Amino acid sequence: MFHIGASLLLFLLAMISVAFSVLIAVKPAADPANSALLRRANFTSLIEITVAVVVLLTGLIAVFTGPSSLSDSWVWMSLMIMVFYLLAQVFVTKPARMVVAKHGSAVKTGMQVILQIGHVLLVLVAFSLMLLKPA
């Protein structure tokens, strides 16, 4: 149950990150409003990364203690999705958000919003794999 709750929290945080990316994209430049939004977005991102690690670890614990095994393909797909999610969040999305808030162009702003929406879609796919457990 803790794993499912953390997964839902991760989805909520991913949606909040989309909202922050859209708000930052409204005026992509260096101004006081964007710096406050950027601080909040970075804090949300830190919590999001922490919750994603918790989801990853509790998922592995659930696999070891539950009826599923590591030989199931859905376990490996979910694991790869979450690892990709974490790496993309740290090395792609956060630097993109920092660039847009300082001196963003229309292309950079659009890409930042698309990256955040991609994170939401990754969480949805991982969550559906967890619930459906396809063979």
C-alpha positions as CSV (number, residue, x, y, z in Angstrom):
1,M,0.0,0.0,0.0
2,F,2.9,2.4,0.7
3,H,4.2,1.7,-2.8
4,I,0.9,2.6,-4.4
5,G,0.5,5.7,-2.3
6,A,4.0,6.9,-3.2
7,S,3.3,6.2,-6.8
8,L,0.2,8.3,-6.7
9,L,2.2,11.1,-4.9
10,L,4.8,10.9,-7.7
11,F,2.0,11.3,-10.3
12,L,0.7,14.4,-8.4
13,L,4.2,15.9,-8.2
14,A,4.7,15.3,-11.9
15,M,1.5,17.1,-12.6
16,I,2.6,20.0,-10.4
17,S,5.9,20.1,-12.3
18,V,4.0,20.4,-15.5
19,A,2.1,23.4,-14.0
20,F,5.4,25.0,-13.0
21,S,6.9,24.5,-16.4
22,V,3.9,26.1,-18.1
23,L,4.0,29.0,-15.7
24,I,7.7,29.5,-16.3
25,A,7.0,29.3,-20.1
26,V,4.5,32.2,-19.9
27,K,7.4,34.6,-19.6
28,P,10.7,32.9,-20.3
29,A,13.2,35.5,-19.0
30,A,15.1,36.5,-15.9
31,D,12.7,38.4,-13.7
32,P,11.7,38.2,-10.0
33,A,8.5,36.2,-10.7
34,N,10.4,33.6,-12.6
35,S,13.1,33.3,-10.0
36,A,10.4,32.5,-7.3
37,L,8.8,30.0,-9.7
38,L,12.1,28.5,-10.4
39,R,12.9,28.0,-6.7
40,R,9.5,26.3,-6.2
41,A,10.0,24.2,-9.3
42,N,13.4,23.1,-8.1
43,F,12.1,22.2,-4.6
44,T,9.2,20.2,-6.2
45,S,11.7,18.5,-8.4
46,L,13.8,17.5,-5.4
47,I,10.8,16.1,-3.7
48,E,9.8,14.4,-6.9
49,I,13.2,12.7,-7.2
50,T,13.1,11.6,-3.6
51,V,9.6,10.1,-4.0
52,A,10.7,8.4,-7.3
53,V,13.6,6.7,-5.4
54,V,11.2,5.6,-2.7
55,V,8.8,4.2,-5.4
56,L,11.7,2.4,-7.0
57,L,13.0,0.9,-3.7
58,T,9.5,-0.1,-2.4
59,G,8.7,-1.7,-5.7
60,L,11.8,-3.8,-5.6
61,I,11.0,-4.8,-2.0
62,A,7.4,-5.7,-3.0
63,V,8.8,-7.9,-5.8
64,F,11.1,-9.7,-3.4
65,T,8.4,-10.2,-0.7
66,G,5.4,-10.8,-3.0
67,P,4.3,-13.4,-5.4
68,S,6.1,-11.8,-8.4
69,S,9.6,-12.5,-9.4
70,L,12.4,-10.6,-11.1
71,S,12.0,-12.9,-14.2
72,D,8.6,-11.2,-15.0
73,S,9.0,-8.8,-17.9
74,W,6.7,-6.1,-16.4
75,V,9.0,-5.8,-13.4
76,W,12.0,-5.1,-15.7
77,M,10.1,-2.7,-17.8
78,S,8.8,-0.8,-14.8
79,L,12.4,-0.8,-13.4
80,M,13.8,0.6,-16.6
81,I,11.1,3.3,-16.8
82,M,11.8,4.5,-13.3
83,V,15.5,4.5,-13.8
84,F,15.1,6.5,-17.0
85,Y,12.6,8.8,-15.3
86,L,15.2,9.6,-12.5
87,L,18.1,10.1,-14.9
88,A,16.1,12.3,-17.2
89,Q,14.8,14.3,-14.3
90,V,18.3,15.0,-13.0
91,F,20.3,15.3,-16.2
92,V,17.9,16.7,-18.8
93,T,14.7,18.3,-17.3
94,K,16.2,20.3,-14.5
95,P,19.0,21.8,-16.6
96,A,16.4,22.7,-19.3
97,R,14.2,24.4,-16.7
98,M,17.2,26.4,-15.5
99,V,18.0,27.6,-19.0
100,V,14.4,28.6,-19.8
101,A,14.1,30.6,-16.6
102,K,17.2,32.6,-17.4
103,H,17.1,33.2,-21.1
104,G,14.6,31.1,-22.8
105,S,13.6,31.0,-26.4
106,A,10.3,29.6,-27.8
107,V,11.9,26.3,-28.7
108,K,13.6,25.8,-25.4
109,T,10.4,26.7,-23.6
110,G,8.3,24.3,-25.6
111,M,10.9,21.5,-25.1
112,Q,10.8,22.1,-21.3
113,V,7.0,21.7,-21.2
114,I,7.2,18.6,-23.5
115,L,9.8,17.1,-21.2
116,Q,7.6,17.6,-18.1
117,I,4.6,16.0,-19.9
118,G,6.8,13.1,-20.9
119,H,7.6,12.5,-17.2
120,V,3.8,12.4,-16.5
121,L,3.4,9.8,-19.3
122,L,6.3,7.7,-18.0
123,V,4.7,7.6,-14.5
124,L,1.3,6.6,-16.1
125,V,3.0,3.8,-18.0
126,A,4.9,2.5,-15.0
127,F,1.7,2.7,-12.9
128,S,-0.3,0.8,-15.5
129,L,2.4,-1.9,-15.7
130,M,2.3,-2.2,-11.9
131,L,-1.5,-2.6,-11.8
132,L,-2.0,-4.8,-14.9
133,K,1.1,-7.0,-14.5
134,P,1.2,-8.2,-18.2
135,A,2.9,-11.5,-18.9
